[in-house]
Amino acid sequence: MSDKHHLYRCEECGRIVEVVDAGRGTLTCCEMPMKHLVENTVDASKEKHVPVATREGSSFHVKVGSVPHPMTAEHLIEWVEVVTEEAVCRVELQPGQQPEVKLPATKGAATIRAYCNLHGLWKTDV
């Protein structure tokens, strides 16, 4: 079973897919089942990964980590997104950029997710 907004990663090629419509069956890539990416919420590593979000009017100001995350070609936050009942908005980041973005805020609950190329998926609920 694949639930809406869940992310899956191919262990062979590294491709990541997001489910936009829940369904049955197993997602596959490179002729192998894809691995469900489970969001981490507790930062036990030296680098900081948990998104820190503050609502500023109609947007969220998001920094990845209470201490800025490295943004090198070898180790970076690839993207940051906000997930609500109504929408998903993702901003892709590049090496050398600050791990900081503005995302649209809607009324109600939202989840902010960030993906580190080495340490996986991280989230905070706002």
C-alpha positions as CSV (number, residue, x, y, z in Angstrom):
1,M,0.0,0.0,0.0
2,S,1.3,3.4,-0.9
3,D,-0.1,6.4,1.0
4,K,-0.5,9.9,-0.3
5,H,2.6,12.1,0.2
6,H,4.8,9.2,1.2
7,L,8.2,9.2,-0.3
8,Y,10.1,6.2,-1.7
9,R,13.7,5.8,-2.8
10,C,15.4,3.4,-5.1
11,E,18.3,1.7,-3.4
12,E,20.0,1.1,-6.8
13,C,19.8,4.4,-8.6
14,G,18.8,6.8,-5.8
15,R,15.6,8.0,-7.6
16,I,13.0,9.4,-5.1
17,V,9.3,9.4,-5.9
18,E,6.3,10.9,-4.0
19,V,2.9,9.3,-4.0
20,V,0.3,11.7,-5.2
21,D,-2.6,9.3,-5.1
22,A,-2.8,6.4,-2.6
23,G,-3.0,3.0,-4.2
24,R,-2.2,-0.7,-3.8
25,G,0.8,-2.7,-4.9
26,T,4.5,-2.2,-4.5
27,L,6.5,0.6,-6.0
28,T,9.5,-0.6,-8.0
29,C,12.5,0.9,-9.7
30,C,15.5,-0.8,-11.3
31,E,13.4,-4.0,-11.0
32,M,13.5,-3.8,-7.2
33,P,11.0,-2.7,-4.5
34,M,11.5,0.9,-3.5
35,K,12.3,1.8,0.2
36,H,9.8,3.9,2.1
37,L,11.5,7.0,3.4
38,V,10.4,7.5,7.0
39,E,10.7,11.1,8.3
40,N,13.1,11.7,11.2
41,T,12.1,14.2,13.9
42,V,14.9,13.8,16.5
43,D,18.4,15.1,15.5
44,A,20.9,12.7,17.0
45,S,23.7,13.5,14.5
46,K,26.4,16.2,14.7
47,E,24.9,18.2,11.9
48,K,21.4,19.6,12.3
49,H,18.7,18.4,10.0
50,V,15.3,19.1,11.7
51,P,13.6,22.0,9.9
52,V,12.9,25.1,12.1
53,A,9.9,27.0,10.7
54,T,8.3,30.2,11.8
55,R,5.0,31.5,10.3
56,E,5.4,35.0,8.9
57,G,2.0,36.2,7.6
58,S,1.2,34.1,4.6
59,S,4.5,32.2,4.5
60,F,6.8,30.0,6.5
61,H,10.4,31.0,7.0
62,V,12.3,27.7,7.2
63,K,15.9,27.1,8.2
64,V,17.2,23.6,8.2
65,G,18.6,23.0,11.6
66,S,19.2,25.2,14.6
67,V,22.8,25.4,13.3
68,P,23.1,25.8,9.5
69,H,23.4,22.5,7.6
70,P,26.5,22.1,5.4
71,M,25.8,22.9,1.7
72,T,28.6,21.3,-0.2
73,A,28.4,19.2,-3.3
74,E,29.1,16.1,-1.2
75,H,26.7,16.9,1.7
76,L,23.7,19.1,1.3
77,I,20.0,19.6,1.8
78,E,18.6,18.8,-1.6
79,W,15.1,20.3,-1.1
80,V,12.7,21.7,1.5
81,E,8.9,21.4,1.2
82,V,5.7,22.2,2.9
83,V,2.9,19.5,2.8
84,T,-0.7,20.5,3.7
85,E,-4.1,18.9,3.1
86,E,-4.4,21.0,0.0
87,A,-1.0,21.3,-1.6
88,V,2.7,20.4,-1.7
89,C,5.3,23.1,-2.4
90,R,9.0,22.2,-2.8
91,V,12.1,24.4,-3.2
92,E,15.2,22.7,-4.5
93,L,18.6,23.9,-3.2
94,Q,22.1,23.9,-4.7
95,P,25.6,23.6,-3.2
96,G,26.7,27.0,-1.7
97,Q,23.1,28.2,-1.0
98,Q,22.0,28.8,2.5
99,P,19.7,26.0,3.8
100,E,16.9,28.5,4.2
101,V,13.7,29.1,2.2
102,K,10.3,30.8,2.3
103,L,7.3,28.5,1.6
104,P,3.6,29.4,1.3
105,A,1.5,29.0,4.5
106,T,-2.1,28.0,4.5
107,K,-4.5,27.8,7.4
108,G,-4.4,24.7,9.5
109,A,-1.7,22.0,10.0
110,A,1.3,21.7,7.9
111,T,4.4,19.5,7.7
112,I,7.8,20.9,6.7
113,R,10.1,18.3,5.2
114,A,13.8,18.5,4.3
115,Y,15.9,15.9,2.5
116,C,19.7,15.5,3.2
117,N,21.6,13.6,0.5
118,L,23.5,11.7,3.2
119,H,21.1,11.5,6.2
120,G,17.7,11.2,4.6
121,L,14.3,12.8,5.3
122,W,13.6,15.1,8.2
123,K,10.4,16.8,9.3
124,T,8.7,19.2,11.7
125,D,4.9,19.7,12.1
126,V,3.6,23.2,12.4
